[in-house]
């Protein structure tokens, strides 16, 4: 029986693509055995079993960029994770190991390389992290989502596959159903605001700033995912209560319908978010988070901006400038059409299937 390990996680941006790859592998070979390796205490330990897959956890976390006592335990966590990853690989005997990014991915891939097990990296961002750059020369294949990655990895190992996205995103929903689902006004344009599953403080502040300084109602309505930590305080805000043009949700389960309803989208610039937005093909304003390793969200957003596929606003400018940009974009149908046309050219909708096929090639090559 074919055995594959998929390692990584930490955020939905790593976990859901990993599950998509696993599902694509199962579609090719239903009897395949797949084991996930994640980080103890992180969300993959809950989400992966919910998707029907087994997972084992490593005692690992990221190195804090600020000076903190938590960094004292980091070397011990790395050593512990390498030892545990070695035990798991020795027992499971995988034919291939896939690293999708996140804390657990590094130790698992290092052990795979050491044991001469075929290994594949799925690099989501336009600017890879340190771990993937170090491992790039040692693994067998590197599946990427952006062109020009030869700057970081050996050209002969790179395959442009794109990032796997949720299957329900790929097929457009029904617009009437979408508007009814969120109780939206069909006479007004819809501005969808998403800051990630946990929300984004700056984006939420920008919306509140707009609502407090709004002289008159504009001809658009807001469909706003605040994140669960911000929801209660925002929902009870006097500027939000009883407003028919502001629809507030802690988390949007039916993102397929939210994307369908949207005329304009405001989003962070995480790799998976951008991959979804390219497939959706709506006009987008990207506000990269400044609080991520290697500032990769800014680099992701700049990759789209260079192709006139999205507008970009710095996090530090968002509160004052975001809704001025929204208003001008909402009034400019020509710019909306151009952004939509250009971002669609960057879509790679069959990513999970492509990565699964490249994985199976490594197994056949090994045999």
Residue pairs with C-beta under 8 A, 6 or more apart in sequence:
1 31
1 32
1 33
2 29
2 31
2 32
2 33
2 95
2 363
3 32
3 33
3 34
3 35
3 92
3 93
3 94
3 95
4 25
4 32
4 33
4 34
4 35
4 94
4 95
4 96
4 97
4 98
4 359
5 34
5 35
5 36
5 37
5 88
5 89
5 92
5 94
5 96
5 97
5 98
5 108
5 112
6 18
6 21
6 22
6 34
6 35
6 36
6 37
6 97
6 98
6 100
7 36
7 37
7 38
7 85
7 97
7 98
7 99
7 100
7 102
7 104
7 105
7 108
7 109
8 14
8 15
8 18
8 38
8 44
8 99
8 100
8 101
8 102
8 103
8 104
8 105
8 108
9 15
9 18
9 36
9 38
9 39
9 42
9 43
9 44
9 48
9 100
9 102
9 103
9 104
10 39
10 42
10 43
10 44
10 62
10 102
10 103
10 104
11 43
11 102
11 197
11 270
12 43
12 47
12 196
12 197
12 272
13 124
13 196
13 270
13 271
13 272
13 273
14 44
14 100
14 101
14 102
14 105
14 124
15 43
15 44
15 47
15 48
15 102
16 47
16 164
16 165
16 166
16 272
17 100
17 122
17 124
17 163
17 164
17 165
17 272
17 351
17 352
18 36
18 44
18 48
18 98
18 100
19 47
19 48
19 51
19 53
20 164
20 165
20 166
20 167
20 351
20 352
21 98
21 100
21 122
21 164
21 352
21 355
21 356
21 359
22 34
22 36
22 51
22 53
23 51
23 167
23 352
24 164
24 352
24 353
24 355
24 356
25 32
25 34
25 356
25 359
25 360
26 32
26 34
27 353
27 356
28 356
28 357
28 360
29 360
34 53
34 54
35 53
35 54
35 55
35 56
35 88
35 92
35 94
36 44
36 48
36 53
36 54
36 55
36 56
37 55
37 56
37 57
37 58
37 85
37 88
37 104
37 108
38 44
38 45
38 48
38 55
38 56
38 57
38 58
38 102
38 104
39 45
39 57
39 58
39 59
39 60
39 61
39 102
39 103
39 104
40 57
40 58
40 59
40 60
41 57
42 57
42 102
42 103
44 55
44 102
44 104
45 55
45 57
48 54
48 55
49 55
56 84
56 88
57 104
58 80
58 81
58 84
58 85
58 103
58 104
58 107
58 108
59 77
59 80
59 81
59 84
60 77
60 78
60 80
60 81
60 103
60 104
60 106
60 107
61 70
61 74
61 77
61 103
62 103
62 293
63 71
63 74
64 70
64 71
65 293
78 107
81 104
81 107
82 107
82 110
82 111
84 107
85 104
85 107
85 108
85 110
85 111
86 111
86 114
86 115
88 108
89 97
89 108
89 111
89 112
89 115
89 117
90 115
94 112
94 117
95 117
95 118
95 362
95 363
95 366
96 117
96 118
96 119
96 120
96 359
96 362
96 363
96 366
97 108
97 109
97 112
97 117
97 118
97 119
97 120
98 119
98 120
98 121
98 122
98 355
98 359
99 105
99 106
99 108
99 109
99 119
99 120
99 121
99 122
99 132
99 135
99 139
100 122
100 124
101 122
101 123
101 124
101 129
101 132
105 131
106 131
106 135
109 119
109 121
109 131
109 135
109 139
110 135
112 118
112 119
112 139
113 119
113 135
113 138
113 139
118 140
118 362
118 363
118 365
118 366
119 135
119 138
119 139
119 140
120 139
120 140
120 141
120 142
120 143
120 355
120 358
120 359
120 362
121 132
121 135
121 136
121 139
121 141
121 142
121 143
122 143
122 161
122 163
122 164
122 355
123 132
123 142
123 143
123 144
123 145
123 149
123 153
124 145
124 163
124 271
124 272
124 275
125 145
125 146
125 271
125 294
125 296
125 299
125 300
126 145
126 146
126 148
126 149
126 271
126 296
126 299
126 300
126 302
126 303
127 152
127 294
127 295
127 296
127 299
127 300
128 136
128 149
128 152
128 153
128 294
128 296
129 293
129 294
129 296
130 293
130 294
132 142
132 152
133 152
133 153
136 142
136 152
136 153
136 154
136 157
137 153
137 154
139 157
140 157
140 362
141 157
141 159
141 358
141 362
142 149
142 153
142 154
142 157
142 158
142 159
143 159
143 161
143 351
143 354
143 355
143 358
144 153
144 158
144 159
144 160
144 161
145 160
145 161
145 162
145 163
145 271
145 275
145 348
145 351
146 160
146 303
147 160
149 158
150 158
159 354
159 358
160 348
161 348
161 351
161 354
161 355
161 358
162 275
162 347
162 348
162 349
162 350
162 351
162 354
163 271
163 272
163 274
163 275
163 348
163 351
164 275
164 351
164 352
164 355
165 272
165 275
165 276
165 279
165 349
165 351
166 255
166 256
166 276
168 255
168 256
169 255
169 256
169 259
169 276
169 279
169 280
170 279
170 349
171 256
172 256
172 260
173 256
173 257
173 259
173 260
174 260
175 260
175 261
177 257
177 260
178 184
178 257
178 258
178 260
178 261
179 185
179 186
179 190
179 261
181 254
181 257
181 261
182 223
182 247
182 257
182 258
182 261
183 247
184 190
184 221
184 223
184 247
184 261
185 221
185 244
185 245
188 219
188 220
188 221
188 245
189 219
189 220
189 221
189 263
189 264
189 330
190 220
190 221
190 222
190 223
190 261
190 262
190 263
190 264
191 220
191 221
191 222
191 223
191 262
191 263
191 264
191 265
191 266
191 326
191 330
192 223
192 225
192 258
192 259
192 261
192 262
192 264
192 265
192 266
193 203
193 207
193 222
193 223
193 224
193 225
193 265
193 266
194 225
194 252
194 258
194 265
194 266
194 267
194 268
194 273
195 201
195 203
195 204
195 225
195 226
195 227
195 267
195 268
196 227
196 268
196 270
196 273
196 289
197 227
197 251
198 227
198 228
198 229
199 225
199 226
199 227
199 228
199 229
199 230
199 231
200 227
200 268
200 287
200 289
201 230
202 287
202 315
202 318
202 319
203 266
203 268
203 287
203 318
203 322
204 226
204 227
204 230
204 234
205 318
205 319
206 287
206 318
206 319
206 322
206 323
207 222
207 224
207 322
207 323
208 234
208 237
208 239
209 319
209 320
209 323
210 322
210 323
211 239
211 240
211 246
212 239
217 245
218 327
218 330
219 330
220 245
220 263
220 264
220 326
220 330
221 244
221 245
221 246
221 247
222 245
222 246
222 247
223 247
223 249
223 252
223 258
223 261
223 262
224 246
224 247
224 248
224 249
225 249
225 250
225 251
225 252
225 258
226 234
226 235
226 248
226 249
226 250
227 250
227 251
228 250
228 251
230 250
231 248
231 249
231 250
234 240
234 248
235 248
240 246
240 248
252 258
255 276
259 265
259 276
259 280
259 282
262 280
262 282
263 282
263 283
263 330
263 336
264 282
264 283
264 284
264 285
264 326
264 329
264 330
264 336
265 277
265 280
265 282
265 283
265 284
265 285
266 284
266 285
266 287
266 322
266 326
267 273
267 277
267 284
267 285
267 286
267 287
268 286
268 287
268 288
268 289
268 297
269 286
269 287
269 288
269 289
269 297
269 298
269 300
269 301
269 312
270 289
270 297
270 300
271 296
271 300
274 286
274 300
274 301
274 304
275 348
275 351
277 284
277 310
277 343
278 309
278 343
278 344
278 346
278 347
278 348
279 347
279 349
281 340
281 343
281 344
281 347
282 340
282 343
283 311
283 329
283 335
283 336
283 339
283 340
283 343
284 304
284 309
284 310
284 311
284 339
284 343
285 310
285 311
285 312
285 313
285 322
285 325
285 326
285 329
286 300
286 301
286 304
286 305
286 310
286 311
286 312
286 313
287 312
287 313
287 314
287 315
287 318
287 322
288 295
288 297
288 298
288 300
288 301
288 312
288 314
288 315
289 297
289 315
290 297
290 298
290 315
290 316
301 310
301 312
302 312
304 310
304 312
304 343
304 346
305 311
305 312
307 342
307 345
307 346
308 338
308 339
308 342
309 339
309 342
309 343
309 345
309 346
310 339
310 343
311 325
311 329
311 339
313 321
313 322
313 325
329 335
329 336
348 354
